[in-house]
Amino acid sequence: MDGKQIIEEDKLYVAGTYARFPVVFRDGKGCRLYDCDGREYLDCGSGIGVNVFGVNDGKWKEAVTEQLGMLQHTSNLYYTRPQADLAKLLCTRTGAKKVFFGNSGAEANECAIKAARKYGEEHGGRYKIVTLKNSFHGRTIATLAATGQEAFHRHFGPFPEGFVYAEPTTESVAACAADDACAVMIEVIQGESGVNVLPESFVKDVERLCRERGMLLICDEVQTGNGRTGHLYSYMAYGVRPDIVTTAKGLGGGLPIGACMLFGDCADVFGRGDHGSTFGGNPVSCAGACSILGRIDDKLLADVREKGRRFADGLKKIAGVTEVSGMGLMIGFRTAKPAAETASECIKRGLLVLTAHSRVRLLPPLTISNEEIDTALGILREVIDG
Ligand SMILES: Cc1ncc(COP(=O)(O)O)c(C=O)c1O
């Protein structure tokens, strides 16, 4: 079957929820992907921040295939070593006390919402969760309700009650966080809404408000986590101490996994039967995630910060680029053209980039080389400045 036939078949049978580019990928290595005609692409999207060590990474493949050869799935009625190992690794690296595993970012956030609601019920019957305008927390009904963007609320109501949307200002969060609020949930860098880096003073104010008013601080690190920003989790760059941290995307290095990390006295909020998942903590995903997390060390994080600077500095030298934002290898920028048009022009020239609202977004593999960054900048210059 050639690429054209695959696209036709996909259009016939797959639900039409995605605006796809007309490319069928077959394989790849590192930051290079190949379509079914053998054409090469430089990947600055990593499957929306997932393939942190690129495609076909040897060590990750070894960990995954070794586990596949032993046991692909049991259930959460039993224990498996990869799940226990990954939970221990996450707790050791972050100071969390307990982890719940799901299969995606939305599921990690669902778990955080449930944990916060149960904690709130036990601490004065509180249930409201303050989130920010322009946030994005997932596409299940509860995580859509948590998402502070009207556009995502069309068609799917009624939503569960108890979500309040604050402007990203201390005054607005303080006003929204009434006595019945149990938590404030933030992405310290809002990814889907355009790579908006929240100011440190604001994030610290949110933490202070949470402490003063007995609310939990939830950091959604689904996109920003696992080394993406040059910090293991981006809240670490802000020096705050969340009560709940969620992550997914890069953690699995390409296999589905989501994790909800519970800190401090929030750790024991769940009892038997409070939450569960058939596939959550799957041994193959967990074995791959152990390989990923185990290699995100200080050296790699320093490299990500350095490469992020190289990318951002290069972008700032392109005449048509404005408003470069981000941290590490999570970068957004604007051009005079619509972001989608820039992405289409790039793909024609063999470069994969993402969009987020009106910005072009770059989430390359953390292992991208300086030469590959310069190649990407060259293509972007051609597309943007002509
Ligand atoms: C910050 C944030 N939270 C949650 C999600 C949802 O993750 P998933 O698509 O894995 O459910 C995303 C996905 O883009 C995200 O960026």
The ligand as a Tripos MOL2 file, in Angstrom:
@<TRIPOS>MOLECULE
LIG
   16    16     1     0     0
SMALL
NO_CHARGES

@<TRIPOS>ATOM
      1 C1         -0.2180   20.4760   30.0210 C.3       1 LIG1
      2 C2         -0.9720   19.3220   29.4510 C.ar      1 LIG1
      3 N1         -1.8030   18.6320   30.2430 N.ar      1 LIG1
      4 C3         -2.5040   17.5680   29.7870 C.ar      1 LIG1
      5 C4         -2.3940   17.1610   28.4790 C.ar      1 LIG1
      6 C5         -3.1770   15.9690   28.0000 C.3       1 LIG1
      7 O1         -2.3110   14.9170   27.7690 O.3       1 LIG1
      8 P1         -2.7850   13.6230   26.9230 P.3       1 LIG1
      9 O2         -2.9750   14.0820   25.5250 O.co2     1 LIG1
     10 O3         -1.6510   12.6530   27.0820 O.co2     1 LIG1
     11 O4         -4.0340   13.1430   27.5660 O.co2     1 LIG1
     12 C6         -1.5400   17.8550   27.6180 C.ar      1 LIG1
     13 C7         -1.4300   17.4660   26.2060 C.2       1 LIG1
     14 O5         -1.0060   18.1930   25.3550 O.2       1 LIG1
     15 C8         -0.8040   18.9570   28.1210 C.ar      1 LIG1
     16 O6          0.0200   19.6480   27.3380 O.3       1 LIG1
@<TRIPOS>BOND
     1     1     2 1
     2     2     3 ar
     3     2    15 ar
     4     3     4 ar
     5     4     5 ar
     6     5     6 1
     7     5    12 ar
     8     6     7 1
     9     7     8 1
    10     8     9 2
    11     8    10 1
    12     8    11 1
    13    12    13 1
    14    12    15 ar
    15    13    14 2
    16    15    16 1
@<TRIPOS>SUBSTRUCTURE
     1 LIG1         1 GROUP 0 **** ****
